[in-house]
Amino acid sequence: MPGDESLPEALRSIHTRPLFTLRLKVRPIVAVGATPGAHRRIGLVSGGTFAGERLRGEVLDGGSDWLADRADGATTLDVRLILRTADGALIAMTYRGIRHGPPDAMRKLSAGEPVAPDSYYFRIAPLFETAAPQYGWLNRVLAIGIGDRPPEGPVYNIFEIL
C-alpha cells in the first residue's frame, strides 16, 4: 500500500547527505551476563577514525558500547564516543542502534568471523554535541548510519538526515 498521497512531498520521503565513515577499534567484549532485561555485554572503544567531506579526525580512547542481546535474537546498542577533528575540535557522539539477522550470520559475528553486511540488519541513529563554533551545525543534526561488524571493529557509513 502506498503512503498517504495527501501529504506534502516533504513528508513523504527522506533525503540524506553523507556525513562520514566511522571505523572503531574495540577491545575484547566484557560479558556482564544475563541481567534482568537482557544478556549484557560491553565493548570498550580504544580509538578509531572518521572521515567525510566536511569533517575528519580520530576517535579518542574511552568510549563504550553497551550491548543488550535480547530474547528475540536482536542486539541493541547504546554508544558514547568522543571525536577529535583534524583541527582539534571535540565532538561528543552518542547513538542507539539495533543489529539482527539470520541465526547463522549472528553466530558468525559473535565468533568474530566475517559476515557480508547485506546478510544482516545493522542500523544506528547518532546525535552530536560540540562547543566548537565551526561544527556547531552538528548540534542540530539527526543522523542515520548503516553498519557492518568485521572482526577488527564496527564500521558505519553515516548520513545526515536533511
Secondary structure, 3 states (H helix, E strand, C coil): CCCCCCCCHHHCCCCEEEEEEEEEEECCCEEEEECCCCEEEEEEEEEEEEECCCCEEEECCCEEEEEEECCCCCEEEEEEEEEEECCCCEEEEEEEEEEECCHHHHHHHHCCCCCCHHHCEEEEEEEEEECCHHHHHHHHCCEEEEEECCCCCCEEEEEEEC
